[in-house]
């Protein structure tokens, strides 16, 4: 079942999960690639939870070590 996470920009949970699968690890990544959370911000807590639960921690470790 499709669920709209960002009502302002009509962004679904599937689109956000797709962005996470494509390497998005931060809220800024999500905003840049699918425009969710760029209007009223009421979807930010849910997107942050999705990033925590579905994100790829090994990518964050690699990018932190590279700095």
N, C-alpha and C positions, 0 to 999 in steps of 0.2 A: 504494500500500500504506500502510495506517495504521500509525503507529508511536507507541507510548506513550513519552512523554518523562519525565513525572512519574508514577512507579509509585504513589506514596503517594496521590495524588489522582486517578489515572487520567486524566491530561490528555495528549491526543495532540499530535503535531507539527502537525496541521491546525488544532487549536484555538489553539495558540500563534501560528502563522502568521496566522490570522484576526485575532487580537488585534493583531499587528504591522501588518497591513493596515488595521486600524481606528484606528491611531495610537499604539499602545504603543511607547515608545522606551526604556524603562528596565525593570529587573528589578522595581521597585516597581509599575509599571503592570501587568506580567504577573501578579504576585502578587495585586493588587487585583481584576483582571478575570476571572481564571480559576483562582485559588488554587494554581497550580503553584508549586513551590519554597517552599511554606509549611510543610513538615513536615521531612523529614530533610535536604534540601538537596543530595542527590546529583545532581539534575538541573540545578543552577545553571550549571555550565560549559557544558552543551549549550544551554541557553536563552540564555546570554550570546553564544554563537557564533551562534545564530539571529538574535539582535538585531543583531549586527555585520554579518552577511551579508545579511540580508533587511530590515533596518530602512531607514527613509527619512531619510537624512542631512539633506535639506533641511528637514525638520520640526525637527530638533535645532538647526539654524542659526537658524531663525526664532525658536524659543523662547529661545535664548541671546541673540539680539539684542534681544529684547523686554524682557529683564530690566534 
